[in-house]
Amino acid sequence: MSDHLARARELLAAHPVADGHNDLPWALRQQVRYDLDRRDIATDQSAGLHTDLPRLRAGGVGAQFWSVYVRTDMAGDEAVSATLEQVDAVRQLAARYPADLRLAFTADDMEAARAEGRIASLMGAEGGHSINSSLATLRALHRLGVRYMTLTHNDNVPWADSATDAPAAGGLTAFGEEVVREMNRLGMLVDLSHVSADTMRDALRVGEAPVIFSHSSARAVCDHPRNVPDDVLAALPANGGVAMATFVPKFILPEAVAWTRAADENMRAHGLHHLDTTAEAMAVHRAFEATNPRPLATTSTVADHLDHMREIAGIDHIGIGGDFDGTAFTPSDLPDVSGYPNLIAELLRRGWSEGDLAKLTWKNAVRVLRAAESVAAATTRGPSNATRESLDG
C-alpha cells in the first residue's frame, strides 16, 4: 500500500480533492460561536474538529464546499438569519487565512485558487428551510456567494419531501419546481442529497442544468434512504450531474445503520440532539460505544460505493463529499480531512486509472459548476416572483 499511497499523494498534488460538503461552519457555531481565536484552524484542532488547515493540506484538498447549514428546528426568519451568520463565518475564515483560503464563486475561481496553491472556498446551503419559501431570499443567498442549495435536510420543507421524513408533497410541489427553475436561472447547483427519491426524480425532470449530490452514496450498496437509487444514478449521464460519495458510516455500512439508530436514541435520552458533536455529546457517544462496540467503516467501504457508482453513472458523474464535522463518526482510516490519500490509494489498488481519479477528485466538480454557469448565461427569462401560496394554494 505504501507505493499506492505515494502515488495517491502525487496525484492529489496535481488534481486535488474538490469536496462537496464540510460542516466546519456549524461546528464553529456550536463549539465557540465563531470565535476563531478559540478555534484557530491554522493550528491542530484534532481534539475537537475534523478540519484544520494543516490537515486540509495533508489531505490534498484543493476546493471545499463549506456547508452553511442550519438545523431544521430553526424555521422562518430564524433559519434565514442563522444561514446568513453561517455565510459570514465562511467569509471570516477566508479573510483570516488569505494565504490558504480563497473565496470562490465560479469554476474559473476554483482553477485560479488551485494555480495559486490556495484552497477554493465555496458555499452550499443545506436545506430549503434556509430560504423560508422565498425566491428573493434564494437570490440573495446566491448574491452572497452560495453556489448550491440542498433542497431539504432531514425534514420536509413545504415544497419538497426529505428522504428521512414521511412523504407529504410526493416529491416537489409546483413551487418546488419553480425553486429548481430559479436555481437553474441563477447558476446555483441543485443539490439532491437528503431529498426523497421522488424529489430527486422530479428535480431531474424539471431541471435544465446538471444536479449534484453533495454527500450521498449508493443505495444498492447500503440500503439507506439518504443514498441514491440506481435509476437516479443511471439518469446522471443525460443530466450531466455528479454524485459525491459520503464517508458517514451509517450511510455506507449496513451494519452501522442499526447501531447508529440505537446511538441516536441514547443521545435523545440524554436530552441531546442526535447530530450534536460538542464535547458533551461526544462523551455520551463514547460511553455508549464502550458497551456497544461500533461497526467500523473503512476506505474499502467507501470504495465499494464508488465502484458501484462508477459502474452505474460513469466516471464523469461521481465525486467526493466527505461530510466531515457533520458526523460524530468517520471510517477508521478516513478519520478527518487528512485521510483522502488513503481513499485514493485504495482506489489505485483496485485498478482505477490516474485519469479516472483526476475526474473523481477535481475535474467533475469543476465541470458541473461550469455547466450550471453556462445554463444560467444562456437563460433569458427574468427573476421569478412566484410565491408558494400562488403556486401551491
C-alpha positions in Angstrom: 0.0 0.0 0.0 2.9 2.4 0.6 3.6 2.7 -3.2 -0.1 3.3 -3.8 -0.1 5.9 -1.0 2.9 7.7 -2.6 1.2 7.7 -6.0 -2.0 9.0 -4.4 -0.2 12.0 -2.9 1.4 12.8 -6.2 -1.9 12.6 -7.9 -3.6 14.9 -5.4 -0.8 17.4 -5.8 -1.9 17.8 -9.4 -5.6 17.0 -9.1 -6.6 17.9 -5.5 -9.9 17.0 -3.9 -12.8 19.2 -4.5 -15.0 18.1 -1.7 -18.7 18.6 -1.9 -19.6 19.0 1.8 -17.9 20.0 5.1 -19.8 21.3 8.1 -17.0 23.2 9.8 -19.0 26.4 10.0 -21.8 24.7 12.0 -19.2 23.1 14.3 -17.6 26.5 14.9 -21.0 27.9 15.7 -21.8 25.1 18.1 -18.5 25.0 19.9 -17.2 28.6 20.1 -19.9 30.8 18.4 -17.5 31.6 15.6 -14.7 32.8 18.0 -11.8 31.9 15.7 -9.2 32.8 18.4 -10.6 29.8 20.3 -10.6 27.5 17.2 -7.7 28.8 15.2 -7.7 26.4 12.3 -4.2 27.4 11.3 -3.2 25.1 14.2 -4.0 21.5 15.1 -7.7 21.2 16.1 -7.9 17.4 16.1 -9.1 17.4 19.7 -12.4 18.9 18.6 -12.7 19.1 14.8 -12.2 17.0 11.7 -10.9 20.1 9.9 -8.0 22.5 10.1 -5.6 24.0 7.6 -2.7 21.6 8.2 -4.9 18.6 7.8 -6.6 20.0 4.7 -3.1 20.4 3.2 -2.1 16.9 4.2 -5.3 15.5 2.7 -4.7 17.2 -0.7 -7.8 19.3 -0.6 -7.9 22.0 -3.3 -11.5 23.1 -3.1 -14.1 22.8 -0.4 -17.8 23.5 -0.5 -18.4 24.7 3.1 -21.9 23.9 4.2 -23.8 26.9 5.6 -26.2 24.5 7.2 -28.7 25.4 10.0 -30.9 22.9 11.9 -34.4 22.3 10.7 -35.9 23.2 14.1 -34.9 26.7 13.1 -37.8 27.9 11.0 -38.9 31.0 9.1 -36.8 34.1 9.5 -34.7 32.5 12.3 -33.4 30.0 9.8 -32.7 32.7 7.3 -30.7 34.8 9.9 -28.8 31.8 11.0 -27.9 30.9 7.4 -26.6 34.5 7.0 -24.4 34.0 10.1 -23.0 30.8 8.6 -22.2 32.6 5.3 -20.5 35.3 7.4 -18.5 32.6 9.2 -17.1 31.3 5.9 -16.2 34.8 4.8 -14.5 35.4 8.2 -12.4 32.2 7.6 -11.3 33.3 4.1 -10.4 36.8 5.4 -8.4 35.4 8.4 -6.4 32.9 6.3 -5.9 34.5 2.9 -2.7 32.6 2.3 -4.6 29.3 2.5 -8.2 30.0 1.6 -9.7 31.9 -1.4 -13.4 32.6 -1.7 -14.6 31.0 -5.0 -17.9 31.7 -6.8 -17.2 30.2 -10.2 -15.4 27.3 -11.9 -12.7 29.8 -13.0 -12.2 30.8 -9.4 -11.7 27.2 -8.5 -9.0 26.8 -11.1 -7.4 30.2 -10.1 -7.2 29.1 -6.5 -5.5 25.8 -7.5 -3.0 27.7 -9.6 -2.2 29.9 -6.6 -1.9 27.0 -4.2 -4.9 28.1 -2.2 -8.0 26.1 -1.2 -11.0 27.3 -3.1 -13.7 28.1 -0.6 -17.3 27.7 -1.9 -20.6 27.7 0.0 -23.6 25.4 -0.1 -26.8 25.9 1.8 -28.1 22.7 3.3 -31.8 22.7 3.3 -34.6 24.7 1.7 -35.7 25.9 5.1 -32.9 28.4 4.7 -34.9 30.4 2.2 -38.2 30.4 4.1 -40.1 29.6 0.8 -38.9 32.9 -0.7 -37.3 33.1 -4.2 -36.0 36.6 -3.3 -34.2 35.1 -0.4 -32.8 32.4 -2.7 -31.4 35.1 -5.0 -29.9 37.0 -2.0 -28.0 33.9 -0.9 -26.7 33.5 -4.5 -25.5 37.1 -4.5 -23.7 36.4 -1.2 -21.8 33.6 -2.9 -23.9 30.4 -2.1 -23.4 28.1 -5.1 -25.6 25.2 -4.2 -28.7 24.5 -2.1 -29.7 21.1 -0.8 -33.5 21.2 -1.4 -34.2 19.6 2.1 -32.3 18.5 5.1 -33.7 15.7 7.4 -37.2 17.1 7.4 -39.6 18.1 4.7 -40.0 21.6 3.6 -43.4 22.8 2.5 -42.5 22.3 -1.2 -40.2 19.2 -1.2 -40.0 15.8 0.5 -37.0 14.7 2.5 -35.5 11.2 2.4 -36.0 10.9 6.2 -39.5 12.3 6.7 -43.0 11.0 5.9 -43.9 11.9 2.3 -46.1 14.9 2.1 -45.7 16.5 -1.3 -44.9 13.3 -3.3 -41.7 14.9 -4.4 -41.7 18.5 -5.5 -44.8 20.8 -5.4 -45.4 23.3 -8.2 -43.5 25.9 -6.1 -40.7 23.4 -5.6 -40.4 23.0 -9.3 -40.2 26.8 -9.5 -37.3 26.8 -7.0 -35.4 24.4 -9.2 -36.0 26.6 -12.3 -34.9 29.7 -10.4 -31.7 28.0 -9.2 -31.0 27.0 -12.8 -31.6 30.6 -13.9 -29.1 31.8 -11.3 -26.4 29.1 -11.9 -26.9 27.7 -8.4 -26.5 23.9 -8.3 -29.5 21.9 -7.2 -28.2 19.5 -4.5 -30.3 16.3 -4.1 -28.6 14.9 -1.0 -31.1 14.4 1.8 -34.2 14.5 -0.5 -36.6 11.7 -1.2 -36.2 9.6 -4.3 -39.4 11.1 -5.7 -37.9 14.6 -5.2 -34.7 13.5 -6.9 -36.7 12.3 -9.9 -38.9 15.4 -10.1 -35.8 17.7 -9.9 -34.2 15.8 -12.8 -37.4 16.0 -14.8 -37.8 19.7 -14.3 -34.2 20.9 -14.2 -32.3 22.4 -17.2 -28.9 22.2 -15.5 -26.8 19.4 -14.0 -27.6 18.5 -10.4 -25.2 17.3 -7.6 -25.5 15.1 -4.7 -23.1 16.8 -2.3 -22.8 13.9 0.1 -24.6 10.7 -0.8 -23.6 7.2 -1.6 -25.2 4.2 -3.4 -28.4 2.7 -2.1 -27.7 -0.6 -3.8 -24.6 -1.0 -1.6 -26.2 0.3 1.6 -30.0 0.5 1.7 -30.4 3.8 3.5 -32.8 6.4 2.2 -30.0 9.0 2.3 -28.4 7.2 -0.6 -29.0 7.4 -4.3 -31.1 4.6 -6.1 -29.7 3.1 -9.2 -32.3 4.5 -11.5 -31.3 8.0 -10.4 -27.6 7.3 -10.8 -28.3 5.9 -14.2 -30.0 9.2 -15.1 -27.0 11.4 -14.3 -25.2 11.0 -17.7 -28.1 12.5 -19.5 -28.4 15.3 -16.9 -24.7 15.9 -16.6 -24.8 15.8 -12.8 -22.3 14.5 -10.2 -23.0 12.2 -7.2 -20.4 12.8 -4.5 -19.9 9.8 -2.2 -20.0 10.4 1.5 -18.0 8.8 4.3 -20.7 8.8 7.0 -20.6 5.2 8.4 -24.4 5.0 9.0 -25.0 5.7 5.3 -22.3 3.4 3.8 -22.0 0.4 6.1 -25.2 -1.7 6.5 -24.0 -3.0 9.9 -23.8 0.6 11.1 -27.4 1.6 10.4 -29.0 -0.2 13.3 -26.1 0.7 15.7 -26.5 4.4 14.8 -30.2 4.3 15.4 -29.6 3.0 18.9 -26.8 5.5 19.5 -29.1 8.4 18.3 -31.8 7.2 20.7 -29.3 7.2 23.5 -28.4 10.8 22.7 -32.0 11.9 22.8 -32.5 10.0 26.1 -29.7 12.3 27.5 -31.5 15.4 26.2 -29.1 15.9 23.3 -29.7 16.4 19.6 -28.5 13.3 17.7 -26.4 15.5 15.4 -24.6 17.2 18.3 -20.8 16.9 18.1 -19.9 19.0 21.1 -17.5 17.6 23.7 -20.5 16.8 26.0 -22.3 15.0 23.2 -19.2 13.0 22.2 -18.7 11.9 25.8 -22.2 10.4 25.7 -21.4 8.7 22.4 -18.2 7.3 23.7 -19.8 5.9 26.8 -22.4 4.2 24.6 -19.7 2.9 22.3 -17.8 1.4 25.3 -20.6 -1.0 26.0 -21.9 -1.3 22.4 -19.0 -1.8 20.0 -19.3 0.3 16.9 -19.1 -1.4 13.4 -16.2 0.2 11.6 -16.3 1.5 8.1 -13.0 1.8 6.1 -11.7 3.2 2.9 -12.7 -0.1 1.4 -16.3 0.5 2.4 -16.3 3.9 0.6 -14.5 2.4 -2.4 -17.3 -0.2 -2.7 -19.8 2.6 -3.2 -17.5 4.4 -5.6 -17.0 1.2 -7.7 -20.8 0.8 -7.9 -21.5 4.5 -8.6 -18.9 4.4 -11.4 -20.4 1.3 -12.9 -24.0 2.8 -13.0 -23.4 6.5 -13.5 -20.0 6.5 -15.3 -16.7 8.1 -14.3 -17.7 11.6 -15.4 -20.6 11.7 -12.9 -19.0 10.9 -9.5 -17.1 12.8 -6.9 -16.4 13.0 -3.1 -18.3 14.7 -0.3 -17.0 13.5 3.0 -19.3 15.4 5.4 -16.5 16.0 7.9 -17.5 17.9 11.0 -21.1 17.0 10.2 -20.9 13.5 11.6 -19.9 12.1 15.0 -18.1 9.1 13.5 -15.9 8.5 10.5 -14.2 5.5 8.8 -11.2 4.2 10.7 -8.7 5.2 8.0 -10.6 8.4 7.0 -10.6 10.0 10.4 -10.6 13.6 9.2 -9.7 15.7 6.2 -6.1 14.4 6.1 -7.4 11.0 5.1 -8.2 11.5 1.4 -4.9 10.0 0.2 -5.8 6.7 1.9 -9.0 6.5 -0.2 -7.2 7.3 -3.4 -4.6 4.7 -2.6 -7.4 2.1 -2.1 -8.8 3.0 -5.5 -5.4 2.8 -7.1 -5.0 -0.7 -5.6 -8.4 -1.6 -7.2 -7.1 -0.6 -10.6 -8.6 2.9 -11.0 -6.5 4.9 -13.6 -5.0 8.2 -12.7 -7.1 9.8 -15.4 -10.3 8.4 -13.8 -9.1 9.5 -10.3 -8.4 13.1 -11.6 -12.1 13.2 -12.7 -13.2 11.9 -9.3 -11.2 14.3 -7.2 -11.2 17.6 -9.2 -12.4 17.7 -12.8 -16.0 16.6 -12.4 -16.7 19.1 -9.6 -15.3 22.0 -11.7 -17.2 20.8 -14.8 -20.6 20.6 -13.1 -20.3 24.1 -11.7 -19.2 25.4 -15.1 -22.1 23.7 -16.7 -24.5 25.3 -14.3 -23.0 28.7 -15.1 -23.4 28.1 -18.8 -27.1 27.2 -18.4 -27.6 30.4 -16.4 -25.7 32.5 -19.0 -28.0 31.2 -21.8 -31.2 31.8 -19.8 -33.2 34.8 -21.0 -36.1 34.8 -18.6 -36.1 37.2 -15.7 -36.4 36.6 -11.9 -39.5 34.7 -10.7 -41.7 36.4 -8.2 -43.9 33.4 -7.7 -44.9 32.5 -4.1 -45.7 29.2 -2.6 -49.3 30.5 -2.0 -49.7 31.4 -5.6 -48.5 28.1 -7.0 -49.4 25.6 -4.3 -52.6 27.2 -2.9 
